Amino acid sequence: MSSWLNEMVEHYRAMKKTRDLSSVEQRFLEEKLRQLWWEIRQEIKSLPKAEQMRVYRGAHPEKVREQISLQSIKQSILKDEVLSHYSDGKCVCVRCGFSDISALSIDHIEGGGNRQRKGKLRTSTSFYNWLKKEGYPLGYQTLCMNCQFLKRFENGEHN
Ligand SMILES: [Zn+2]
């Protein structure tokens, strides 16, 4: 990134942090910010997409934070939904009733959970998405980590 661009982004960020303005000053600042962002946009238009994103994230750190938290909220809603479905609507471990969602996950009743997780369903979120999209197929249940461990031990699946 050119030092000019760096400076512009720094300037833009500093301007955005200005507080305690009268409404007239606020409007003035917003107009200035719009102009400045427009100039930055002209400057980065020809850059590769990744570089443009880097500048955008640098200039709008609050937007990045917003996006991350919105995403994590959506993920926890999805997890709650799927785990509830596989524990009769209660979102608890079906074996012991443990209810701390951070320790709960989906267990493949017949085993082979690890095989399932390969490929496109690597992350738990994509796995939950897949279960929901498939209309909650049979053969899965909600278990806590403790019970998953015990089950694996009982079935001799542990190494
Ligand atoms: Zn349990």
Residues whose N, C-alpha, C, O or C-beta is under 5 A from the ligand:
A	BS01	ZN	C93 R95 C96 G97 F98 C144 C147
